């Protein structure tokens, strides 16, 4: 392709991408942005901001703003930390910032930039795909038409809007196909190595999907050869195997930490049915993920083209992915055998685009009767989908447009096989314009209105519901007055768990698909901390439990000004603004806590949650240690002196049946210990009806919620502990329904152990330095304490030295870092690098050098049967 054609391709790719984004461009000008109101605002924008700030400051691996702290390089590899397109975006944005063309980016900047990065990404997709289709000996215009149908597809816009990093998978499919074809046609493995390395590095999740596609593509390719002479299958297997290993070795430097983080996450097993076939989705008229362009449907019915190898190849793949679309089982397979998901369907659009490109290339072989048969069958198919879909009706502008564009594209299809260039070229332009129109109406109806993207506005982003200037100024005031390490519990208006990332402070919450399982089980099982909503992929706050605030340096709570706030013990008013109140913890404990009172983790299994908190305050809990069993006062279970009565239903033998709108049980106590400040009530609660929806749960004034047992986002943990202010009556309330409610325990909390720990404050003065992935502590261990623990989560990748000597990292207090101390002066250095990082650097360099050497050797060695790349058009 000469320079003129390349510039034309670049220009027209930008034109198609821009036309396809016209609706969101208009909304951008009006202050409304291309980001979903849930994951878009809560994950995509905050994670971009977190990664940008850390990468541009030279910190690539760990951040204490990511929840309690986390190796974001691995845990955010599913999102943007290893995303090649976003890394290029960071470079460009940073240059613009350094040159003072833009101010320092914030979440509003990333919201505003999404539309432009999306246009650029789509343009690159169209350009790359056009070039690959041309390698199949398809002329430029047909190749461009097919590439545009792939790039400008409904699933692209759905991905960008809700989970933007999903859309980057579009970039690698043409590169991968090109690499496969270079081996099959020319025995040249270089591009396949590059493709595998890029895919493996970029995102482990889509690497899995793309590698499944590789297997499917090669298998179909073997059954439908496209050239007279192709590399032998045995030779192909050798080259695919070797180049695949080399590509994996190059990409492993990012892949291994991210896949390790994935396996260290926790999600309950998916045990619901995955039927092989489900035809409920209307892919011709109303699908949210796999809405096929009319021209694709028309070409599928041009049976005369199936005798041509190239068309038959892409058509076979298209039909296969249509079948996959209607198979929940295959949706589960592509989602790692978990819940069925339709994230793989961009592959279907790619092969459908290839089929259309091949069809237009072969237009001279299409007879008039073939066109008439195709149109007739297509009309029947549309009619069948309209009649069989009982929920379908022409209600919205999208439905109306789909009807109109179908007629227009059918009309244009009649002229695609015309001999005159102007006629068939005009027909192709109409197809592209109709597709762009479909994308814009889809954006309006399915995303902006149906998906509530209209809520993502500049006004909202700068409001108190997300990130107001008043909130940020209050955070800044706290940080200016307190230079120590502390955490803020921000009790926002709508429970956005990534607020610490948005507002740049060390917080007590996070929302991400991949988290540290040690922390998750600290919440779910070890301490049963209620987060005010049951949901995987997040943790938040401490359930208003004062001991946990103090143990983890939870020093401040920010709330909206409201009367009768249930503030934990020991917190006092500290500062305020017009709408918000800050409370300060008067019982904060040192960052580094030392002790020789060691409690064996296994011995805590039969202890109450209050007693476990006391053990962490008195000493340190460690697994698999021999101890002298230090004293830990057992607390009485107040249920032994309580009466339980049913309210609004019946309660017998652990079964609760509520017949009123709301009901439950009252736990009545005749008296309380005089020293009690709070009560901790623990119980097992499960909705007996598996299909029942989520339900609210109230314990006195404490409100939380539980997921449906069919929800993909349930924790699967039904043991609950709630802290409430002392009261002689505990009222547990749930909606009408049938529940299992048993294992009731009730303990009092007087905070004497916390008061004693706060007064002691470990005695030894300490100096703490926290810098990215390095934490340094200097202290004098005069009391000869045996172990030290810090409120930073334990995970593989941490290394520690005490006075220059490498020590073993210990998992302390169920989920945090610990280490054995020496007597006297101690300098403790904790350093984090992704797991196996040194080995992976060596693997990366070795694989890179071997790949370069192999490609040079292949260039030097003449190949007698190097193929021309021309197709058999028969």
N, C-alpha and C positions, 0 to 999 in steps of 0.2 A: 504494500500500500504506500503510494507516494505521499509527499508532505501535504499536497493540496487535499487529497482524499482524507488524510488523517485529521486535518483541521476541520474539514466538513463534518466528519464523524463526531468530533468533539463538539462542534457547534450544535448539530442537530440532536445530539444526546442531551445537551443542556436545555435545548428547547423542549424536548419531550418531558424531561424531568421537571422543568419549571411549569409547563402546562398541567402536568399531573398533580402538582402541588398548589394550584391556583387558589383553592378554597382556603387552605391553611395559610397561604401567603396573605390573603385578604384578612384573615383573623389575626395574623401577626401584626398587621398595620393597625388593628383595632385593639391591641393589647390582650389577645387571647392566644394561647400557645399550644404547640403540638406535643403535649405530654399528658398522659392519663392522670386523673385526679387521685388515684391510689398509688400503684407502684411507680408511676411516672414521677409524681411529686415526692413520694416517700422513699424511693430507692434510687432511681436513675439519676436525678439531679443531685441529691446529697453525695452519692458515691463518686460522681464525676468531680465534685468539688473537693472531696476528701483526697482522692488520688491526685488531682492536679496540684493541690497545696503540698502534698508530701513529695511527689516526684520533682517538682520544681525547686523544693528546698533541699533535695539530695537525700531524702529518706524514702527508701523503696520497699521496705519490708514490714514494718510494725507501727501501729498507731494506738495510743491509749484513748483516743477519741472514738474508736470503733468498739462500742459497748464498754465493757470493763477494760478493754484492750484486746487486740487481736492481730495476728499476722495477716494483714489485709492483702498482701501479695498473693497468698494462696486462697484465702477465704473469699476474696472478691475477684478471683480469676474467672468465676462464672459470669461476672459482670464486665468490668472494664480494666482491671489491673494489668492483664496481659493482652488486652484487645489492641491489635495492631492499628486499626483505623483510629481508635481513640488516642493511642500513643502519638500518631502523626498529628492529630488534632491538638494535643497538648503542646507539641513543638511549635506549631503555627501560632496558637493562642499566646504562648509564652513570648515568642518573638514580637508579637503585636503589643504585649504588655511592656516588654523591655524597651520598645521603641516609643512607648507612651501614646500609641494609637488608640489603645483601649485602657480602661481602668482595671484594677485587679478583679478577676472574675469572681462572681458569687452565684448562688443558685438561680437568681433571676437571669444572669447572663447566660447560663447553660440552657434555661428554658427558652430564651429568645434565640439562641444559636441553633436549636434543634432543627428548625425548618431548613436552614442553610446547609448544615452538615448532611441532612437527608437528601437535599437536591444534589450535592456533590457526590454523595455515596451512590445514588441512583445513576448519575451520569457515568461514574466509573464502572458500575455494573453493566450498563448498556454498551459502553465502549469495549470492555473486556469480552463480553459475550458475543458481540458482533465479530470481533477478531477471531474468536474460537470457532464460530460458525463458518467464517470464511476459510478456516483451515480444513473444514469438511468440503471445500470446493463449492460452497454456496456463495453466490455473488453478493456484493455489499448491501444492496437495497433489501433483498429478502432476508439476509442475515440481520440487518438493522431492525426490520419489522419484528422478527422473532425475538430478538434481544430486548426490544422495547416492551413486548408483551410479558416477558419474564421480569424485567426490572420494575415496570409499572403494574404491579399486581396487588390485589387486595391484601394478601398476607404481608406484603412489604409494609404497607401503611399501618396495618394492625400491629405489626412488630415494632415499627419505629415509635408509634404513639404510646404503646403500653410498656414495652420492654425493648428499648432501642437497640441494645447490643444483639438481640436476635437478628436484626436486619443485616448485620455484618456478615452473617453466613452466606448471603447472596454473593458476596465478593469472591468467595473461594471456590464455588462450584465450577465456573468456567476455567479457572486455573487448574483445578483438579482434573477436569475432563481433558484439557489440553495435555496435561502430563501423562494421562493414560494413553491418549492417542499417539503421543510421540514415541512411547515404548512399542505400541502395537505396530505402528507404521514404519518407524525409523530406527528402533532400538536405541533411542536416546533417552536416558533416565533422568537427565538434569532437571527438567521441568517437573517431573513427578516428585523428585526429592524436595524441590522448592515448595511445591503444593502441600506435601505431607508435613513438612517442617512448619509452614505457615499455619496450617489448620491445627496441628497439635499444639503449637505455641498459643494460638489465638484464644481458643475456648475448648476445654475438654468435653463439654456437653455436645456441642455441635461437631466436634471431631468424631465422636461416636456415631452421630447421625450420618455424617459425610462418609465415614468408613464403611457403614452399611451400604450406602449408595455406591461406593467403589465396587464392592462385591457384586451388587445387583447389575451395575453397568457392565462390568467385565464379563459376567456370565451371559447376559443377553448379547453382548458384542461377539462372544464366541459362537453363538448360535446364528447371528446375522452378520457375517463378514461384510465389510464395506469395500474391500479391495481384492484384486486378484492375488496379490502376494502380500502376506502379512507375516510378522514375526511368529515363529512356531509357538504353540501354547506352552511348551516346556521352557523355552527361552523367555517367554513373557513371565512365567511364574518366577523364574530365577531373578529377572530384572525387577519385577514388582516387589519381590521379597527383599532383595538387597537394598534397593533404593528406598523402600518403605522403612526398613530398619535404620538407614542413615538419616532419613528425614525425621523419624521419631527421635533419634539421638540428638539432632539439632534442636528440635522443639521441646525435648524433655526438660530443659532448664526451667520452663514455665509449666509444662504439663504435670510433672511429678508433684510439685508442691500443691497445685490446685486439685489434682485427683486425690492426693493424700488428705487435703482439707475436706473434700467431699466425703470420704470414707470415715472421717472423724466427726462428721455431722450426725445428727439423729433425726430420723423420720420414722413414724410407725409404718409397719408393713402394709402394703395395699392388698386387701383381701377381698375386694368386691369383684363381681363378675365382669369378665372381659369377653363379650360375645364376639364370634368371628365376623359377623356382618350386622350392620345397622344402617338402613337406608333412610333414616329420618331427616338427614340434611339435604337441603335443596341446592345442589351445586350449580344449577343453571340460572336460578332466579333470585336466591336469597341467602346464599352461604356467607358466613362471616370470614371464612378462612380459605375456601377453595372455589371461589366464584369464577367460572371459566368464561373467557371471552367467546362471543358467538362464533368468531372465525375459527376458533379451535374446534368447536363442535362441528362446524361445517366440514372442515378438513378431515375429521375423523370418519365422516361418511362418504368420502371420495374413495371408494374401494379400488378404483383403477390404479391409484397411486401405490397401493400396497405391494405391487410387483417390483417396485424400485427399492433397492436395499436400504438406502438412507432414510427414506420416508417410513418404510416398514420398521426400521430400528427405533426411530423416535416415537412412532405411533404405538409400538408395543410397550415402550416404557411409559408413555402417557396413559394408556389403558391400565397398565399395572398400578400406577399411582392413583388413578381414579378408584380402582378397587381398594387400594390401601386407605383411601380417604373414607370409604364406607366400612372400614374394619376397625372397631375399637381394639381388637387384639393387636393389629399392626401398629395402631397408635401407642399401645403399651410397649411393644417391642422397640419402637424408635425412641421411646421415653425411658429406656433402660429397664424395661419390664415392670415399670411402675404404673401409675394411673395413666389411662389413655390421654394423649395430648396430640394436637395437630400442628406441632411446631416444625415438622419435617416437610410440610407441603410446598415449601419454596422449591423443592426438588421437582415436584410435579409441574410447576410452572416453567421450570427450565426446559424439561424435555418437551412440554407442550409448545414452547417457543421454538425449539428445534424442529418440531414437526411442521409448524406453520412456515418456518423459513424454508424447509425442504419442499413443502407443498408449493410455495410461490416459485421457488426455483424450477420446479417441474410443471409449471402452469401450462406449458405448451402441450403437455400430454393429457390435459383435462378436456374432455369433450362436453358439448352442450348437454347431452343426456346425463352425463355424470354430475353436472351441476344441478340439474333438475332433481335427480334422485337424492342428492345430498341435501338440498333445500327441503324437500318433502320429509325426509327422515328427521332432519333437524327440527322442523316445525312440530312433527309428531312427538319428538323428545321433549321439547319445551311444553307442549300441551300435556303430556303425561306427568311431568314434574309439577305443573300447575294444578292438575286435578288430584294427584295422589297426595300432595302436601295439603292437608286439611287446614293448616294454619295460614296458608298463603292467601293473600288478597292484595289488590292494588290499592294501597292506603296512602303511601308517602310519595314524595317526589322521586325517591330512589326507585320504587316499584314502577312508577310511570316512566322514568328514564330507561329502565331495563327493557320495557316493552318497546319503546321508541328505538333504542340503539340496536335491538335485535333486528328490527325491520330494516334499519339503515345498513347494518353490516351485511344482512342477507342481500340487499340490493347491491352493495359494493362488491360482494363476492361474485356476482354474476359477471362483473367486468374484470376480475383479477386475471382471468385466462385470456383476455383480449391480446391481439398481436401488437396493437399500437401502444407504444411506450407511454404516451400521455394518458391514455385511458386506464391501463392497469396500474400505472403509478398513482393516478388520482384515486383509484379505488383503495390502494394501500394507505394513502394519506387519510382517507375517510375512516379506515379501520383504526388507525392510530389515534385520530381525533375522537372517535367514538369511545375508544378505550380510556383516553384521558378524561373524557366526560364522565365515564363510569367511575373512575377513581375519585373524582371530585364529589359526585353525589354520594358515593360510599363514605367518604370522609365526613360529609355533612350528616347523613342519616344514621350510619352505623357507629361512627366514632364520636362526632361532636355532640349529637343529640342522644343517640342510644347508649353510647359509652360515657356520657356526662363529661366529655372533654371540655365542654363549654364552661365548666367550673374552674378550669386552669387559666386564670387571668392574672395580669400584673397586679390588679387591685387585691386579689386574694393572696398572692405570694407575699405582698407587702403588708398584709393584715395581721391581726393578732392570732388568727387561726393558723398562721404558718411562720412568718418571720417579720414581725413589725420592728420598726426602729426603736420603739419603747422597750421591747424585750431585749434587743441587742445592747442598748445603752445600759440596762440594768445588769446584764451579764458582764459588760466591760467594767462597770463600777466595782463589782465583786472581785474581778480578776486584778484590778489595779490596787485594791486594798489588801489582798491576800496573795502572797507570792508562793505559798507552799503548794504541794500537790493535794488537790481535793476534788471531790465529785459533787455535781449539782444534780438533784432530782427535780427535773422540770415537769411539773404536773400541768401539761398544756390543756387546751380546750378540747382537743379531739384525738388525743393519744397517738400523736405521730412520734414513733419511737426513734427516729433518726434526727430529732431536733438537736442533739449535741453536735452532730456533724454540721448541720446547717448553721448553727450559731457559734460554732468553734469553741466548745468547752468539753471538759471531761465529764461525762454523764453516767447515767445508770440504766441506759436502755439502748437497744439496737434492733433493727429489723432487716434481716438478710436471709436468703435461702440457705446459706452455709454458715454455720456457727460452731463454736467450740463445744463439743458434746459434754465436756467436763462441767462447763458452766450451765448448760441446759439441764443436766441431771442434778446439779446443785439446786436448781429451781424445782424440777419435777419431783425428785425423790428424796434427796438428802435433807432438804429443809422445807419442801412443799410450800414454796413461796407463791402466793397468788398474785398474778399480774393484772387483775381486773378484766381480763379476757383470755379465754383459752385459745391459744394459737401457736402452731409451730413457727419456726423461722423468726422468733423474736423473744426477747426477754425485757422486762421493764420493772424498775423500782424494787422495793423490798417489802411490799405488802404492809407498809407503815410499821415495820418491826424495828424498833430503835436499836437493838443490839447489832443488827446487820448493817444499819447505817454507820455505826461507829467502827465496826470491824473493817469496812471497806472504804473508809474515808469519805462517807457521804456527809458532807459538812453543811450543805445548804439545800433548802427546799424552796422552790419558787411556785407560788400559786396565784390564781386570780383572787382578788379581794372578795371574800364571801364570809358571812357569819357562820359560826359553828363548824369551822374546819377541823377535821380529825387529824391533828398534827401529832406525830410520834413523840414519845417521852424524851425530854431533854432538849427539845428545839424551842428557841425563843425568837420573838420578832427582832429583826436585824436592820433591814432597810426596806424601803418601798418606793414605788412610783405611782403614777395616777391610778393604774388599774391592777397592779401586782404587788404582792407582799413577799418578802424574803425572810425565811426563818433560818437561824443558825444553830448548829448542833453544839451544845455545851459539853458533850462527852466524846469528842473525837479522840481516837486512839492514834498512836504513832504510825507512820507509813510502814516502818519495819518493826515488827514485834518479835521479841525473843522470849524463850521459855525452856525450862527443863521438865515442865509438866506435860508429858506426852500421853495422849489418849489413843488407844488403838482403834482404828476406824471400824473394825469388825465388832468391837465391843459396844459401839454406839447404835447398832442396828435395832436394839430393843428399847432405846431411849426415846423420850418425847422430843419434839422439835425445840421446846424451851431448854431442855437439858443439853441438847446438841449445841445450841447457841452458848450456853454457859461453859461448855467444854472449850469452845473456841476463845471465849473471853478469859478463862482461867489459864489455858495453855494452848496446845496445838494438837490437832487431830491428824494422825499419819496412818497410812495403810501398812500392814505387814511389818510391825515393829514389836519388839519385846519391851514391855514397860512394867513399872512397879504398880500399875493401876492406881493413879492418884485419885484422891477423894472427889466424888461428884455427887452432890446431894440429890437424892431422888425426890421428885415432886409428886404429891398425891393427885390421883385422877379424880377430879371433882364430880365426875359422872357417877361415882359410887354413892354420892349423897344427893343426887339430882332426881327430879321427877320429869318424865317426858310425856307430853300430851300432844295429840294430833290436832291440827287446825285446818278446817276446810276439807277434811277427808279422813282416811284411816291410816294407822301406822302399827304394824304388827310383824314381828319376826324379821325386822330389817326391810320390810316392804312398805313403801309409802304410796298410797293411791289418793290423788287429789281430785276431787269432784268439783270444787269451786274454781273460779277463775284463777285464784292464787291461794296457795295454802302451804302447809308444811308441818313442822313441829316446833313446840316451845320447850326449851330446857329450863326448868325452874329450879333455882337454888334457894334453900332456906336461909343460907348465910354464906358469906365470902370471907376468906382470910383477911384480917385487918390490913396486912401489908400489901395486898394486891393492888396493882395499878391497872393492869390489862388482863385480858383473858385470851387464851389461845384455844380455839375449838378445832379439832381434827375429825374428819369423817371420810368415808368412802361413799361417793355419789355417782350413780350411773342411770341414765334414762333407759328404761326397759324396752322402749320402742326404738328399734334400730333406725327406722325411717323418720323419726321425729326430728324437727328442725332444732336449731340452736335455742337455748333458753336462758333467761336471766336467773341468777341466784343471788339472793339477798341474805345476809347474816346481820341482823340488827340494821345499822345504817351503812354497812359495807356492801357495795354492789359489785358484782362480777358477772361473768357469763360463761356458758359452756357450749361447745360445738356439738353439732349433730354427730352421731356415730358413723354416718355415711360421709361426713365432710373429709375432703382431702387434707384439710389443715388442722385436724384434731391432734392433740398430743398423745392420745391413747393412755393418759395417766388420769386416774379417777380418785386418787387420794388427795384430799384438800385440807389445808390448814389456814384458818382465818384469824387474824388478830383484831379484837374489838376492845373498846374501853370497858372497864369492869361494869357489870350489870347483873342483877340477880335473875334476869331472864334472858336467854339466848333464843332469838326467833330466826329459824331457818325457813326461807320461803322460796318456792318454785311455782311455775305455772301448772295448770291442770294437766294431769298425766299420771303415768305409772313409773316409779323410780325404785331403785335399790339404794337404801340409805342405812349404812351400818358402820361398825367400828368407831363408834362415837367416843371421843376422848376430850377432856376439858381440863386445862391447866391454868394456874395463875402465874403472873409475872410481876415481881416486885422491883426489879431492876437494881437490887443490891449488888449483884455481881458486876453489872455494868458500872455502877458508881465506884466500886472498889477498883476496877480496872482503869477507869478514867483518872482516879486519884493517883494511882501508881505511875501510869503513863510510861511504864518500862524503865524509868529512872535514867537510863543512859542517854546522854545527848547524842544526836545523830545528824549527819549531814547527808542529804539525799540529792542526787542529780539525775534527772530524767531527760534523756535526749534521744528521741526516736526509738531505735532498737537497742539502746544502751541505758542501763540503770546502774548507777554506782551509789553505794551506801558506805559511809564510814561511821563506825561506832566503837566504843570501848566496852567490851564484854566483861565488865568487872565481876558480875555475879556468876560468871562461867556458865551461862545458859547454853543448852545443848543445840537448839535449833532456832532458826529465824524464818519468818514468813512475811511476805509482802502481798498486798491486795491486787496482784496482777495474775491473770489466769494462767494456769499450767497448760502448756501445749508443747508438742515436739518441735524442736528448733531452738529452744532456749539452752544456753550454756552458761555456767557460772564458775567464777574463780574466787577463792577466798585467800587473800594475801598472796595472789599470784599463782596459787595452786588450784588446778582444776578439781572441782568437786561434782558429785552427783546431784542433779536436780531432783528435788523431792516434791511430790504432790501433797500439799498441806491443806488442811481444812476443806477437804473434798475436791477442791478445784483450783487451788492457787499455788504460787511458787513458794518453795521452801528449800533450805539448805542447812547443812550442819556447820556449826560455828567453831572457831578456835578461841582459846582464852586470851583475854587482853584486847589489844587493838586489832580490829578487823576491817579490812577493805574488801567489800563484796562487789563484784562486777557481774551483773547479768547481761548477756548479749544474745540477741535473737537473729538468726538467719533461717530462711526456709529449710525444711527438712532435707538432708542429704545434699546441701547446696554445693559443697566443695566437689563432691563426686560428680554432680550434675554439670558443673563448670568444665571439668575434665572431659566428661562425655560429650558435651556440646562442642568443645574445641576439636576433639579427636574425630567426631562425626563430620564436622565441617571440613577438616583437612582431608579426610578420606573421600568425601564427596567431591571436593575440588579435584583431587588427584584422579579419581575415577573418571570424571567428566573430561579432564585433559587427556587421559589415556584413550578414552573412546573417540575423541576428536582426531587423535594421531593415527589410530588404527583404521584403515579403510574398511568400509562395510560394503561387500559386493552387492548386497540386496537392499541397499537403502532405497526406500520407497519414495515415489514422487508426490504422494499426498493426494493424487487424483482419485476420484470415486468411480466405481462402476455404476453408470446410470442406466441400469437395465432392470 
